[in-house]
Amino acid sequence: MSPRKNRRTRDMPRETGRGAFGGPQRIEEGPDGDWIVRPAAGAAKSYRCPGCDQEIPPGVGHVVAWPAEGGGPEDRRHWHRPCWEHRLHRTPKIQRSGRGPRY
C-alpha cells in the first residue's frame, strides 16, 4: 500500500472557515493577487457581474470575491462562476462607435 499524500499543492485553494452567511470561504492565489472567495447560493436582489457586465438575477448561484489584503465590504464583487474562473483569460472590452473598424 502506498502512503497517503497529505500535502496540498500550491494551486489548491486554502479553506479559511465559514463566511458571514455560512458558506465556506477560501483564499485563491493568482497572478492578480490573493482573493477571498465565497460561494453564494442566490440572493434576494440582483447583482452585476464585473466579468461579463451581465445581471445575476435573484436566486442564481454565484461567487463573491474580494481582495485578501485590505479588502472590506465595499470591495466585494459578485461574479458568475464561469466568469470568475476565466477572469485571467478575458480580453479587455473595447467600446467602439457604430462605424468603427471591427478588427
C-alpha positions in Angstrom: 0.0 0.0 0.0 1.4 3.4 -0.9 1.5 6.2 1.7 -1.3 8.8 1.7 -0.5 12.2 0.3 -1.4 14.8 2.9 0.2 17.9 1.4 -1.8 20.4 -0.5 -0.5 21.5 -3.8 0.3 25.2 -4.4 -2.6 25.7 -6.8 -5.3 24.3 -4.5 -7.3 26.9 -2.6 -7.0 27.2 1.1 -10.1 26.9 3.3 -10.4 29.9 5.7 -13.5 28.9 7.6 -17.1 30.0 7.4 -18.3 33.2 5.8 -20.8 35.6 7.2 -23.7 33.8 5.5 -22.5 30.3 6.5 -20.8 29.3 3.2 -17.2 28.0 3.2 -14.8 30.7 2.1 -11.3 30.1 0.7 -8.3 32.0 -0.4 -7.4 31.7 -4.0 -3.9 32.7 -5.1 -3.3 34.0 -8.6 -1.2 36.4 -10.7 -3.7 39.1 -9.9 -3.2 38.7 -6.2 -4.8 36.7 -3.4 -8.6 36.7 -3.2 -11.1 35.5 -0.6 -13.8 33.7 -2.5 -17.2 32.5 -1.1 -20.0 30.7 -3.0 -23.4 32.4 -2.8 -26.5 30.2 -3.2 -28.5 33.1 -4.5 -29.7 36.4 -3.1 -32.9 38.3 -2.9 -31.6 41.1 -5.2 -29.8 41.2 -8.5 -26.1 42.0 -9.0 -24.0 43.0 -12.0 -21.1 40.6 -12.8 -17.9 42.6 -13.4 -16.6 39.9 -15.8 -19.3 39.9 -18.4 -21.2 43.0 -17.3 -24.5 41.0 -17.3 -27.0 40.8 -14.5 -27.0 38.0 -12.0 -30.7 37.5 -11.3 -32.1 36.8 -7.8 -31.9 33.2 -6.7 -29.0 32.3 -9.1 -25.8 30.8 -7.6 -22.6 32.7 -8.0 -19.4 33.6 -6.1 -18.5 36.6 -4.1 -14.8 37.7 -4.2 -12.8 40.4 -2.6 -9.0 41.1 -2.1 -7.4 39.1 0.7 -5.4 42.1 1.9 -7.2 45.3 2.8 -10.5 44.2 1.3 -13.7 45.2 3.0 -17.4 45.0 2.3 -17.2 47.8 -0.3 -14.6 45.7 -2.2 -16.8 42.6 -2.6 -17.8 41.7 -6.1 -20.4 39.2 -7.2 -19.3 37.1 -10.2 -20.9 34.3 -12.3 -18.9 31.2 -11.5 -17.5 30.7 -15.1 -16.7 34.4 -15.3 -14.6 34.2 -12.1 -12.8 31.0 -13.3 -11.9 32.7 -16.6 -11.2 36.2 -15.4 -7.5 35.9 -16.2 -8.0 34.8 -19.8 -10.6 37.5 -20.7 -9.6 40.2 -23.2 -10.3 43.8 -22.4 -13.7 45.0 -23.6 -13.2 47.7 -26.2 -16.0 50.2 -26.8 -16.2 51.2 -30.5 -18.5 53.5 -32.3 -21.0 52.1 -34.7 -18.9 53.0 -37.7 -15.5 51.9 -36.2 -13.4 49.0 -37.6 -14.3 45.6 -36.3 -10.8 44.2 -36.1 
